[in-house]
Each structure stands twice: as C-alpha cells, then as structure tokens.
Amino acid sequence: MDSEAIKKSLESTGLRCTPQRYAVMAFLMEQVSHPTAAEIFKAVNRVDPRCSRATTYNNLRDLVQAGLVREVAVEGRAARFDARGMRHHHFICDRCGKVEDVEWFDVPQPRAGSLGTRVVRECELIFRGLCAMCAPRCVSRPVS
C-alpha cells in the first residue's frame, strides 16, 4: 500500500493522518509477521524518535477500533497486530507463540437461536497447535 492509500484509508475512517499514526500504519503494512506493540514502538521510534510509547499504543488502539488493524490475542503472551487487508484466519503456535496467517474460508453460521439475543459482527478462527518449526521437535511428547 503506497503513502496515498494509507492516508486515504486513515481519513476514510475519520482518523487524522498524523505523522506518528502514518508511521505505525506504514510499518504494519510492510510486515508479514504479526508484531507486538513493543516491537512496533521500537521500529517506529527508530524512524521518528518523537513518537512516544503512549502515542504508539494509543494509535494502535485507534487503528483497531477503526477496523484498519486487527489485534490478535495470544494467551499468556503479548497481543500481536495485523494490518493485512484480506480476510484470513490465524494459527498460533503453542510452543514459540508465532502467529501465522491461514487462508480465509467461510465459517458455518451458528444455528438460529443458539446465541440467544447476541448479534454476530464477524467470525474468525484461531487454530492452535505446533507450527512447522516446532512440530518436528515435539513428535514424541504432547504439549501441555
């Protein structure tokens, strides 16, 4: 995504395109991995030392609330962030914590009435297990 596209995506959601917010979004758009807030802060702060930790974290919150970035919760570890625009699911490794993208496929809708009066906005799957790097090392013993 080029700089104009980033600016337009921010403005289309009502967010001002500040230099710090732009830097956070641009960094996330370049990532194949799913960085933590601390990793994002380090990278953005190297480019623009005026970008504080609080500003970075606040911008991440705003980008998540605007729907431009997804926060991927990893049990027992720091949340990770994803700005990949295409719909996809995630696989989280139980051993190393790596978060990988899984190609999108439709998830069956719950039976009518099974959710009571809840209204579903979206559904994504998170697969958990051992990634390709960790699986061969654990063939003989299960993960607890």
DRENTORKOL-3810 file (N, C-alpha, C; in nm, 4 decimals):
REM DRENTORKOL-3810
@n.u->0.0863; n.v->-0.1168; n.w->0.0000; ca.u->0.0000; ca.v->0.0000; ca.w->0.0000; c.u->0.0910; c.v->0.1231; c.w->0.0000
@n.u->0.0687; n.v->0.2125; n.w->-0.0919; ca.u->0.1526; ca.v->0.3320; ca.w->-0.1008; c.u->0.1059; c.v->0.4390; c.w->-0.0020
@n.u->0.1824; n.v->0.5481; n.w->0.0065; ca.u->0.1544; ca.v->0.6502; ca.w->0.1070; c.u->0.0175; c.v->0.7146; c.w->0.0894
@n.u->-0.0238; n.v->0.7376; n.w->-0.0351; ca.u->-0.1563; ca.v->0.7981; ca.w->-0.0581; c.u->-0.2676; c.v->0.7037; c.w->-0.0127
@n.u->-0.2499; n.v->0.5752; n.w->-0.0382; ca.u->-0.3517; ca.v->0.4772; ca.w->0.0017; c.u->-0.3623; c.v->0.4706; c.w->0.1541
@n.u->-0.2489; n.v->0.4788; n.w->0.2228; ca.u->-0.2516; ca.v->0.4779; ca.w->0.3694; c.u->-0.3251; c.v->0.6019; c.w->0.4202
@n.u->-0.2924; n.v->0.7177; n.w->0.3638; ca.u->-0.3593; ca.v->0.8416; ca.w->0.4047; c.u->-0.5097; c.v->0.8337; c.w->0.3811
@n.u->-0.5498; n.v->0.7813; n.w->0.2641; ca.u->-0.6928; ca.v->0.7698; ca.w->0.2335; c.u->-0.7624; c.v->0.6717; c.w->0.3266
@n.u->-0.6959; n.v->0.5599; n.w->0.3585; ca.u->-0.7598; ca.v->0.4620; ca.w->0.4479; c.u->-0.7789; c.v->0.5208; c.w->0.5866
@n.u->-0.6825; n.v->0.5997; n.w->0.6348; ca.u->-0.6980; ca.v->0.6649; ca.w->0.7652; c.u->-0.8129; c.v->0.7643; c.w->0.7611
@n.u->-0.8129; n.v->0.8497; n.w->0.6610; ca.u->-0.9158; ca.v->0.9545; ca.w->0.6512; c.u->-1.0549; c.v->0.8963; c.w->0.6283
@n.u->-1.0638; n.v->0.7841; n.w->0.5571; ca.u->-1.1950; ca.v->0.7246; ca.w->0.5300; c.u->-1.2619; c.v->0.6718; c.w->0.6571
@n.u->-1.1818; n.v->0.6484; n.w->0.7605; ca.u->-1.2384; ca.v->0.6012; ca.w->0.8871; c.u->-1.2529; c.v->0.7146; c.w->0.9884
@n.u->-1.2205; n.v->0.8362; n.w->0.9457; ca.u->-1.2339; ca.v->0.9506; ca.w->1.0342; c.u->-1.1107; c.v->0.9782; c.w->1.1191
@n.u->-1.0021; n.v->0.9057; n.w->1.0948; ca.u->-0.8792; ca.v->0.9292; ca.w->1.1704; c.u->-0.7922; c.v->1.0312; c.w->1.0985
@n.u->-0.7362; n.v->1.1247; n.w->1.1756; ca.u->-0.6423; ca.v->1.2196; ca.w->1.1162; c.u->-0.5136; c.v->1.1461; c.w->1.0817
@n.u->-0.4498; n.v->1.1890; n.w->0.9756; ca.u->-0.3249; ca.v->1.1266; ca.w->0.9331; c.u->-0.2075; c.v->1.2023; c.w->0.9956
@n.u->-0.1822; n.v->1.1735; n.w->1.1242; ca.u->-0.0680; ca.v->1.2351; ca.w->1.1915; c.u->0.0588; c.v->1.1614; c.w->1.1491
@n.u->0.1752; n.v->1.2230; n.w->1.1629; ca.u->0.2994; ca.v->1.1539; ca.w->1.1254; c.u->0.3190; c.v->1.0233; c.w->1.2028
@n.u->0.2841; n.v->1.0241; n.w->1.3307; ca.u->0.3017; ca.v->0.9043; ca.w->1.4127; c.u->0.2042; c.v->0.7938; c.w->1.3719
@n.u->0.0788; n.v->0.8283; n.w->1.3485; ca.u->-0.0210; ca.v->0.7288; ca.w->1.3074; c.u->0.0155; c.v->0.6720; c.w->1.1712
@n.u->0.0600; n.v->0.7586; n.w->1.0822; ca.u->0.1034; ca.v->0.7143; ca.w->0.9497; c.u->0.2206; c.v->0.6162; c.w->0.9643
@n.u->0.3172; n.v->0.6479; n.w->1.0508; ca.u->0.4341; ca.v->0.5621; ca.w->1.0691; c.u->0.3947; c.v->0.4242; c.w->1.1218
@n.u->0.3015; n.v->0.4205; n.w->1.2167; ca.u->0.2547; ca.v->0.2920; ca.w->1.2709; c.u->0.1872; c.v->0.2097; c.w->1.1608
@n.u->0.0985; n.v->0.2740; n.w->1.0865; ca.u->0.0254; ca.v->0.2037; ca.w->0.9802; c.u->0.1210; c.v->0.1573; c.w->0.8696
@n.u->0.2132; n.v->0.2425; n.w->0.8292; ca.u->0.3090; ca.v->0.2066; ca.w->0.7236; c.u->0.3950; c.v->0.0886; c.w->0.7681
@n.u->0.4407; n.v->0.0898; n.w->0.8929; ca.u->0.5207; ca.v->-0.0213; ca.w->0.9438; c.u->0.4406; c.v->-0.1515; c.w->0.9398
@n.u->0.3160; n.v->-0.1464; n.w->0.9888; ca.u->0.2335; ca.v->-0.2675; ca.w->0.9909; c.u->0.2048; c.v->-0.3200; c.w->0.8504
@n.u->0.1880; n.v->-0.2303; n.w->0.7546; ca.u->0.1583; ca.v->-0.2722; ca.w->0.6172; c.u->0.2762; c.v->-0.3464; c.w->0.5544
@n.u->0.3972; n.v->-0.3211; n.w->0.6029; ca.u->0.5167; ca.v->-0.3861; ca.w->0.5495; c.u->0.5407; c.v->-0.5233; c.w->0.6106
@n.u->0.4728; n.v->-0.5546; n.w->0.7193; ca.u->0.5031; ca.v->-0.6748; ca.w->0.7958; c.u->0.4311; c.v->-0.7986; c.w->0.7445
@n.u->0.5056; n.v->-0.9078; n.w->0.7393; ca.u->0.4470; ca.v->-1.0385; ca.w->0.7114; c.u->0.4181; c.v->-1.1057; c.w->0.8455
@n.u->0.5040; n.v->-1.0758; n.w->0.9419; ca.u->0.4832; ca.v->-1.1297; ca.w->1.0766; c.u->0.3753; c.v->-1.0473; c.w->1.1461
@n.u->0.3474; n.v->-1.0806; n.w->1.2683; ca.u->0.2468; ca.v->-1.0100; ca.w->1.3460; c.u->0.3172; c.v->-0.9510; c.w->1.4677
@n.u->0.3684; n.v->-0.8275; n.w->1.4577; ca.u->0.4479; ca.v->-0.7708; ca.w->1.5663; c.u->0.3653; c.v->-0.7335; c.w->1.6888
@n.u->0.4330; n.v->-0.7304; n.w->1.8033; ca.u->0.3715; ca.v->-0.6842; ca.w->1.9270; c.u->0.3751; c.v->-0.5319; c.w->1.9294
@n.u->0.3028; n.v->-0.4726; n.w->2.0230; ca.u->0.3046; ca.v->-0.3266; ca.w->2.0374; c.u->0.4457; c.v->-0.2781; c.w->2.0685
@n.u->0.5194; n.v->-0.3528; n.w->2.1512; ca.u->0.6565; ca.v->-0.3139; ca.w->2.1858; c.u->0.7460; c.v->-0.3155; c.w->2.0618
@n.u->0.7299; n.v->-0.4160; n.w->1.9758; ca.u->0.8097; ca.v->-0.4236; ca.w->1.8527; c.u->0.7744; c.v->-0.3090; c.w->1.7580
@n.u->0.6471; n.v->-0.2766; n.w->1.7513; ca.u->0.6024; ca.v->-0.1651; ca.w->1.6657; c.u->0.6612; c.v->-0.0343; c.w->1.7183
@n.u->0.6544; n.v->-0.0143; n.w->1.8507; ca.u->0.7102; ca.v->0.1067; ca.w->1.9098; c.u->0.8591; c.v->0.1198; c.w->1.8770
@n.u->0.9359; n.v->0.0117; n.w->1.8961; ca.u->1.0809; ca.v->0.0170; ca.w->1.8689; c.u->1.1081; c.v->0.0572; c.w->1.7245
@n.u->1.0369; n.v->-0.0047; n.w->1.6315; ca.u->1.0598; ca.v->0.0230; ca.w->1.4891; c.u->1.0222; c.v->0.1663; c.w->1.4535
@n.u->0.9064; n.v->0.2108; n.w->1.5002; ca.u->0.8590; ca.v->0.3454; ca.w->1.4678; c.u->0.9463; c.v->0.4505; c.w->1.5363
@n.u->0.9869; n.v->0.4247; n.w->1.6594; ca.u->1.0692; ca.v->0.5185; ca.w->1.7343; c.u->1.2086; c.v->0.5331; c.w->1.6729
@n.u->1.2594; n.v->0.4284; n.w->1.6097; ca.u->1.3889; ca.v->0.4381; ca.w->1.5405; c.u->1.3807; c.v->0.5372; c.w->1.4248
@n.u->1.2669; n.v->0.5366; n.w->1.3553; ca.u->1.2472; ca.v->0.6264; ca.w->1.2412; c.u->1.2133; c.v->0.7679; c.w->1.2885
@n.u->1.1299; n.v->0.7768; n.w->1.3922; ca.u->1.0867; ca.v->0.9071; ca.w->1.4428; c.u->1.0939; c.v->0.9062; c.w->1.5956
@n.u->1.2061; n.v->0.9502; n.w->1.6525; ca.u->1.2233; ca.v->0.9463; ca.w->1.7982; c.u->1.1211; c.v->1.0277; c.w->1.8764
@n.u->1.0453; n.v->1.1141; n.w->1.8079; ca.u->0.9413; ca.v->1.1920; ca.w->1.8768; c.u->0.8192; c.v->1.1071; c.w->1.9089
@n.u->0.8104; n.v->0.9891; n.w->1.8506; ca.u->0.6941; ca.v->0.9012; ca.w->1.8711; c.u->0.7113; c.v->0.8250; c.w->2.0028
@n.u->0.6340; n.v->0.8631; n.w->2.1026; ca.u->0.6449; ca.v->0.8014; ca.w->2.2349; c.u->0.5738; c.v->0.6660; c.w->2.2385
@n.u->0.6023; n.v->0.5927; n.w->2.3446; ca.u->0.5363; ca.v->0.4629; ca.w->2.3657; c.u->0.3851; c.v->0.4834; c.w->2.3770
@n.u->0.3426; n.v->0.5835; n.w->2.4550; ca.u->0.1993; ca.v->0.6092; ca.w->2.4742; c.u->0.1325; c.v->0.6438; c.w->2.3414
@n.u->0.1977; n.v->0.7265; n.w->2.2615; ca.u->0.1404; ca.v->0.7638; ca.w->2.1314; c.u->0.1256; c.v->0.6411; c.w->2.0421
@n.u->0.2279; n.v->0.5562; n.w->2.0414; ca.u->0.2222; ca.v->0.4342; ca.w->1.9602; c.u->0.1073; c.v->0.3455; c.w->2.0052
@n.u->0.0956; n.v->0.3220; n.w->2.1354; ca.u->-0.0099; ca.v->0.2354; ca.w->2.1875; c.u->-0.1484; c.v->0.2962; c.w->2.1625
@n.u->-0.1611; n.v->0.4274; n.w->2.1795; ca.u->-0.2890; ca.v->0.4936; ca.w->2.1526; c.u->-0.3261; c.v->0.4845; c.w->2.0050
@n.u->-0.2268; n.v->0.4997; n.w->1.9174; ca.u->-0.2542; ca.v->0.4869; ca.w->1.7744; c.u->-0.2962; c.v->0.3450; c.w->1.7385
@n.u->-0.2333; n.v->0.2458; n.w->1.7991; ca.u->-0.2742; ca.v->0.1065; ca.w->1.7746; c.u->-0.4193; c.v->0.0862; c.w->1.8170
@n.u->-0.4546; n.v->0.1379; n.w->1.9344; ca.u->-0.5936; ca.v->0.1267; ca.w->1.9827; c.u->-0.6898; c.v->0.1906; c.w->1.8831
@n.u->-0.6561; n.v->0.3112; n.w->1.8360; ca.u->-0.7424; ca.v->0.3820; ca.w->1.7419; c.u->-0.7539; c.v->0.3069; c.w->1.6092
@n.u->-0.6437; n.v->0.2499; n.w->1.5613; ca.u->-0.6448; ca.v->0.1764; ca.w->1.4348; c.u->-0.7276; c.v->0.0479; c.w->1.4463
@n.u->-0.7208; n.v->-0.0163; n.w->1.5621; ca.u->-0.8019; ca.v->-0.1368; ca.w->1.5852; c.u->-0.9499; c.v->-0.0979; c.w->1.5896
@n.u->-0.9827; n.v->0.0069; n.w->1.6642; ca.u->-1.1222; ca.v->0.0498; ca.w->1.6748; c.u->-1.1781; c.v->0.0943; c.w->1.5403
@n.u->-1.0928; n.v->0.1496; n.w->1.4540; ca.u->-1.1368; ca.v->0.1937; ca.w->1.3215; c.u->-1.1477; c.v->0.0775; c.w->1.2231
@n.u->-1.1001; n.v->-0.0410; n.w->1.2626; ca.u->-1.1085; ca.v->-0.1578; ca.w->1.1756; c.u->-0.9966; c.v->-0.1680; c.w->1.0723
@n.u->-0.8933; n.v->-0.0859; n.w->1.0857; ca.u->-0.7814; ca.v->-0.0904; ca.w->0.9910; c.u->-0.6757; c.v->-0.1921; c.w->1.0322
@n.u->-0.6726; n.v->-0.2250; n.w->1.1602; ca.u->-0.5748; ca.v->-0.3183; ca.w->1.2155; c.u->-0.6494; c.v->-0.4176; c.w->1.3029
@n.u->-0.6047; n.v->-0.5415; n.w->1.3001; ca.u->-0.6641; ca.v->-0.6435; ca.w->1.3870; c.u->-0.5678; c.v->-0.6753; c.w->1.5000
@n.u->-0.6220; n.v->-0.6867; n.w->1.6195; ca.u->-0.5425; ca.v->-0.7292; ca.w->1.7349; c.u->-0.5645; c.v->-0.8789; c.w->1.7514
@n.u->-0.4546; n.v->-0.9529; n.w->1.7515; ca.u->-0.4621; ca.v->-1.0981; ca.w->1.7659; c.u->-0.4185; c.v->-1.1317; c.w->1.9079
@n.u->-0.5129; n.v->-1.1776; n.w->1.9888; ca.u->-0.4839; ca.v->-1.2113; ca.w->2.1283; c.u->-0.4163; c.v->-1.3478; c.w->2.1338
@n.u->-0.3039; n.v->-1.3528; n.w->2.2020; ca.u->-0.2293; ca.v->-1.4772; ca.w->2.2185; c.u->-0.2233; c.v->-1.5046; c.w->2.3681
@n.u->-0.2858; n.v->-1.6142; n.w->2.4104; ca.u->-0.2939; ca.v->-1.6448; ca.w->2.5538; c.u->-0.1564; c.v->-1.6465; c.w->2.6180
@n.u->-0.1438; n.v->-1.5744; n.w->2.7294; ca.u->-0.0202; ca.v->-1.5760; ca.w->2.8057; c.u->0.0950; c.v->-1.4994; c.w->2.7426
@n.u->0.0698; n.v->-1.4323; n.w->2.6323; ca.u->0.1748; ca.v->-1.3567; ca.w->2.5633; c.u->0.1180; c.v->-1.2218; c.w->2.5213
@n.u->0.2065; n.v->-1.1353; n.w->2.4760; ca.u->0.1635; ca.v->-1.0029; ca.w->2.4305; c.u->0.0766; c.v->-1.0155; c.w->2.3059
@n.u->-0.0247; n.v->-0.9306; n.w->2.2965; ca.u->-0.1092; ca.v->-0.9270; ca.w->2.1769; c.u->-0.0235; c.v->-0.8902; c.w->2.0566
@n.u->-0.0661; n.v->-0.9350; n.w->1.9408; ca.u->0.0050; ca.v->-0.9057; ca.w->1.8164; c.u->-0.0903; c.v->-0.8313; c.w->1.7245
@n.u->-0.0341; n.v->-0.7595; n.w->1.6285; ca.u->-0.1149; ca.v->-0.6736; ca.w->1.5431; c.u->-0.0949; c.v->-0.7085; c.w->1.3968
@n.u->-0.2025; n.v->-0.6917; n.w->1.3206; ca.u->-0.2065; ca.v->-0.7363; ca.w->1.1825; c.u->-0.2833; c.v->-0.6342; c.w->1.0998
@n.u->-0.2193; n.v->-0.5839; n.w->0.9950; ca.u->-0.2869; ca.v->-0.4865; ca.w->0.9078; c.u->-0.3094; c.v->-0.5443; c.w->0.7692
@n.u->-0.2982; n.v->-0.6749; n.w->0.7566; ca.u->-0.3210; ca.v->-0.7383; ca.w->0.6276; c.u->-0.4676; c.v->-0.7211; c.w->0.5908
@n.u->-0.4932; n.v->-0.6563; n.w->0.4789; ca.u->-0.6286; ca.v->-0.6197; ca.w->0.4422; c.u->-0.7209; c.v->-0.7344; c.w->0.4061
@n.u->-0.6667; n.v->-0.8423; n.w->0.3523; ca.u->-0.7529; ca.v->-0.9530; ca.w->0.3094; c.u->-0.8002; c.v->-1.0318; c.w->0.4311
@n.u->-0.9219; n.v->-1.0815; n.w->0.4228; ca.u->-0.9752; ca.v->-1.1632; ca.w->0.5323; c.u->-0.8941; c.v->-1.2918; c.w->0.5415
@n.u->-0.8632; n.v->-1.3318; n.w->0.6639; ca.u->-0.7895; ca.v->-1.4554; ca.w->0.6858; c.u->-0.8060; c.v->-1.4982; c.w->0.8314
@n.u->-0.7730; n.v->-1.6222; n.w->0.8564; ca.u->-0.7753; ca.v->-1.6770; ca.w->0.9914; c.u->-0.6304; c.v->-1.6793; c.w->1.0426
@n.u->-0.6104; n.v->-1.7271; n.w->1.1657; ca.u->-0.4760; ca.v->-1.7333; ca.w->1.2220; c.u->-0.4467; c.v->-1.8701; c.w->1.2825
@n.u->-0.3187; n.v->-1.9047; n.w->1.2824; ca.u->-0.2673; ca.v->-2.0232; ca.w->1.3511; c.u->-0.1653; c.v->-1.9715; c.w->1.4525
@n.u->-0.1795; n.v->-2.0121; n.w->1.5785; ca.u->-0.0872; ca.v->-1.9693; ca.w->1.6836; c.u->-0.0161; c.v->-2.0915; c.w->1.7386
@n.u->0.1173; n.v->-2.0866; n.w->1.7374; ca.u->0.1972; ca.v->-2.1981; ca.w->1.7872; c.u->0.1991; c.v->-2.1974; c.w->1.9400
@n.u->0.1666; n.v->-2.3116; n.w->1.9985; ca.u->0.1652; ca.v->-2.3256; ca.w->2.1441; c.u->0.3050; c.v->-2.3141; c.w->2.2043
@n.u->0.4060; n.v->-2.3517; n.w->2.1291; ca.u->0.5420; ca.v->-2.3520; ca.w->2.1829; c.u->0.6115; c.v->-2.2171; c.w->2.1675
@n.u->0.6231; n.v->-2.1663; n.w->2.0455; ca.u->0.7016; ca.v->-2.0440; ca.w->2.0227; c.u->0.6166; c.v->-1.9173; c.w->2.0163
@n.u->0.4849; n.v->-1.9308; n.w->2.0068; ca.u->0.3960; ca.v->-1.8156; ca.w->2.0032; c.u->0.3826; c.v->-1.7493; c.w->1.8675
@n.u->0.4460; n.v->-1.8064; n.w->1.7661; ca.u->0.4385; ca.v->-1.7479; ca.w->1.6315; c.u->0.2927; c.v->-1.7454; c.w->1.5844
@n.u->0.2559; n.v->-1.6345; n.w->1.5199; ca.u->0.1209; ca.v->-1.6199; ca.w->1.4643; c.u->0.1346; c.v->-1.6228; c.w->1.3129
@n.u->0.0637; n.v->-1.7134; n.w->1.2481; ca.u->0.0699; ca.v->-1.7278; ca.w->1.1028; c.u->-0.0683; c.v->-1.7070; c.w->1.0430
@n.u->-0.0713; n.v->-1.6531; n.w->0.9225; ca.u->-0.1973; ca.v->-1.6353; ca.w->0.8518; c.u->-0.2411; c.v->-1.7672; c.w->0.7901
@n.u->-0.3715; n.v->-1.7914; n.w->0.7927; ca.u->-0.4324; ca.v->-1.9082; ca.w->0.7285; c.u->-0.5333; c.v->-1.8542; c.w->0.6283
@n.u->-0.5289; n.v->-1.9054; n.w->0.5082; ca.u->-0.6193; ca.v->-1.8583; ca.w->0.4027; c.u->-0.7647; c.v->-1.8626; c.w->0.4497
@n.u->-0.8404; n.v->-1.7617; n.w->0.4105; ca.u->-0.9802; ca.v->-1.7495; ca.w->0.4510; c.u->-1.0660; c.v->-1.8604; c.w->0.3920
@n.u->-1.1573; n.v->-1.9099; n.w->0.4723; ca.u->-1.2665; ca.v->-1.9941; ca.w->0.4256; c.u->-1.3866; c.v->-1.9604; c.w->0.5116
@n.u->-1.5055; n.v->-1.9750; n.w->0.4544; ca.u->-1.6270; ca.v->-1.9390; ca.w->0.5276; c.u->-1.6494; c.v->-2.0326; c.w->0.6448
@n.u->-1.6939; n.v->-1.9749; n.w->0.7530; ca.u->-1.7251; ca.v->-2.0494; ca.w->0.8739; c.u->-1.8769; c.v->-2.0635; c.w->0.8801
@n.u->-1.9267; n.v->-2.1858; n.w->0.9047; ca.u->-2.0732; ca.v->-2.2020; ca.w->0.9120; c.u->-2.1345; c.v->-2.1126; c.w->1.0195
@n.u->-2.2492; n.v->-2.0567; n.w->0.9894; ca.u->-2.3216; ca.v->-1.9720; ca.w->1.0845; c.u->-2.3820; c.v->-2.0600; c.w->1.1943
@n.u->-2.3885; n.v->-2.0083; n.w->1.3173; ca.u->-2.4493; ca.v->-2.0842; ca.w->1.4270; c.u->-2.5983; c.v->-2.1079; c.w->1.4000
@n.u->-2.6507; n.v->-2.2153; n.w->1.4589; ca.u->-2.7933; ca.v->-2.2440; ca.w->1.4477; c.u->-2.8740; c.v->-2.1257; c.w->1.4958
@n.u->-2.9869; n.v->-2.1042; n.w->1.4368; ca.u->-3.0771; ca.v->-1.9959; ca.w->1.4796; c.u->-3.1104; c.v->-2.0159; c.w->1.6269
@n.u->-3.0961; n.v->-1.9095; n.w->1.7043; ca.u->-3.1295; ca.v->-1.9149; ca.w->1.8462; c.u->-3.0177; c.v->-1.9655; c.w->1.9363
@n.u->-2.9126; n.v->-2.0231; n.w->1.8813; ca.u->-2.8073; ca.v->-2.0791; ca.w->1.9670; c.u->-2.7259; c.v->-1.9709; c.w->2.0378
@n.u->-2.7319; n.v->-1.8499; n.w->1.9885; ca.u->-2.6588; ca.v->-1.7393; ca.w->2.0515; c.u->-2.7507; c.v->-1.6473; c.w->2.1315
@n.u->-2.8764; n.v->-1.6877; n.w->2.1458; ca.u->-2.9703; ca.v->-1.6053; ca.w->2.2208; c.u->-2.9959; c.v->-1.4750; c.w->2.1460
@n.u->-2.9847; n.v->-1.3632; n.w->2.2171; ca.u->-3.0109; ca.v->-1.2331; ca.w->2.1547; c.u->-2.8822; c.v->-1.1649; c.w->2.1055
@n.u->-2.7712; n.v->-1.2377; n.w->2.1103; ca.u->-2.6442; ca.v->-1.1803; ca.w->2.0630; c.u->-2.6500; c.v->-1.1550; c.w->1.9132
@n.u->-2.5773; n.v->-1.0538; n.w->1.8691; ca.u->-2.5683; ca.v->-1.0213; ca.w->1.7273; c.u->-2.4227; c.v->-1.0398; c.w->1.6845
@n.u->-2.3993; n.v->-1.1298; n.w->1.5903; ca.u->-2.2637; ca.v->-1.1591; ca.w->1.5444; c.u->-2.2208; c.v->-1.0543; c.w->1.4427
@n.u->-2.1058; n.v->-0.9922; n.w->1.4683; ca.u->-2.0483; ca.v->-0.8948; ca.w->1.3750; c.u->-1.9622; c.v->-0.9670; c.w->1.2724
@n.u->-1.8767; n.v->-1.0576; n.w->1.3184; ca.u->-1.7934; ca.v->-1.1376; ca.w->1.2304; c.u->-1.7440; c.v->-1.2582; c.w->1.3068
@n.u->-1.6900; n.v->-1.3530; n.w->1.2355; ca.u->-1.6374; ca.v->-1.4732; ca.w->1.2977; c.u->-1.5048; c.v->-1.5057; c.w->1.2321
@n.u->-1.4037; n.v->-1.5265; n.w->1.3127; ca.u->-1.2751; ca.v->-1.5690; ca.w->1.2595; c.u->-1.2296; c.v->-1.6877; c.w->1.3431
@n.u->-1.1506; n.v->-1.7729; n.w->1.2836; ca.u->-1.0997; ca.v->-1.8890; ca.w->1.3553; c.u->-0.9552; c.v->-1.8660; c.w->1.3941
@n.u->-0.9195; n.v->-1.9167; n.w->1.5108; ca.u->-0.7804; ca.v->-1.9197; ca.w->1.5520; c.u->-0.7474; c.v->-2.0659; c.w->1.5780
@n.u->-0.6579; n.v->-2.1182; n.w->1.4966; ca.u->-0.6112; ca.v->-2.2549; ca.w->1.5143; c.u->-0.4925; c.v->-2.2507; c.w->1.6097
@n.u->-0.4831; n.v->-2.3472; n.w->1.6985; ca.u->-0.3713; ca.v->-2.3546; ca.w->1.7932; c.u->-0.3083; c.v->-2.4924; c.w->1.7836
@n.u->-0.1791; n.v->-2.4955; n.w->1.7950; ca.u->-0.1059; ca.v->-2.6217; ca.w->1.7860; c.u->0.0413; c.v->-2.5925; c.w->1.7733
@n.u->0.1121; n.v->-2.6724; n.w->1.6951; ca.u->0.2555; ca.v->-2.6539; ca.w->1.6766; c.u->0.2845; c.v->-2.6145; c.w->1.5329
@n.u->0.3642; n.v->-2.5089; n.w->1.5157; ca.u->0.3993; ca.v->-2.4628; ca.w->1.3817; c.u->0.4953; c.v->-2.5622; c.w->1.3159
@n.u->0.5242; n.v->-2.5405; n.w->1.1903; ca.u->0.6105; ca.v->-2.6314; ca.w->1.1140; c.u->0.7500; c.v->-2.6424; c.w->1.1747
@n.u->0.7982; n.v->-2.5370; n.w->1.2402; ca.u->0.9317; ca.v->-2.5413; ca.w->1.3019; c.u->0.9303; c.v->-2.6190; c.w->1.4338
@n.u->0.8244; n.v->-2.6061; n.w->1.5122; ca.u->0.8191; ca.v->-2.6697; ca.w->1.6442; c.u->0.7680; c.v->-2.8140; c.w->1.6407
@n.u->0.6835; n.v->-2.8466; n.w->1.5448; ca.u->0.6214; ca.v->-2.9795; ca.w->1.5409; c.u->0.7230; c.v->-3.0938; c.w->1.5369
@n.u->0.8263; n.v->-3.0867; n.w->1.4515; ca.u->0.9213; ca.v->-3.1990; ca.w->1.4478; c.u->0.9947; c.v->-3.2205; c.w->1.5795
@n.u->1.0124; n.v->-3.1151; n.w->1.6573; ca.u->1.0831; ca.v->-3.1260; ca.w->1.7859; c.u->0.9964; c.v->-3.1864; c.w->1.8953
@n.u->0.8662; n.v->-3.1960; n.w->1.8710; ca.u->0.7732; ca.v->-3.2420; ca.w->1.9762; c.u->0.6975; c.v->-3.3673; c.w->1.9374
@n.u->0.7407; n.v->-3.4371; n.w->1.8372; ca.u->0.6658; ca.v->-3.5536; ca.w->1.7903; c.u->0.6472; c.v->-3.6563; c.w->1.9028
@n.u->0.7476; n.v->-3.6741; n.w->1.9883; ca.u->0.7401; ca.v->-3.7792; ca.w->2.0893; c.u->0.6670; c.v->-3.7378; c.w->2.2165
@n.u->0.6470; n.v->-3.6060; n.w->2.2383; ca.u->0.5795; ca.v->-3.5653; ca.w->2.3622; c.u->0.4739; c.v->-3.4593; c.w->2.3344
@n.u->0.3563; n.v->-3.4742; n.w->2.3947; ca.u->0.2488; ca.v->-3.3755; ca.w->2.3733; c.u->0.2783; c.v->-3.2451; c.w->2.4457
@n.u->0.2170; n.v->-3.1368; n.w->2.3950; ca.u->0.2285; ca.v->-3.0062; ca.w->2.4583; c.u->0.1272; c.v->-2.9999; c.w->2.5708
@n.u->0.1691; n.v->-2.9479; n.w->2.6860; ca.u->0.0753; ca.v->-2.9389; ca.w->2.7988; c.u->0.0185; c.v->-2.8009; c.w->2.8100
END
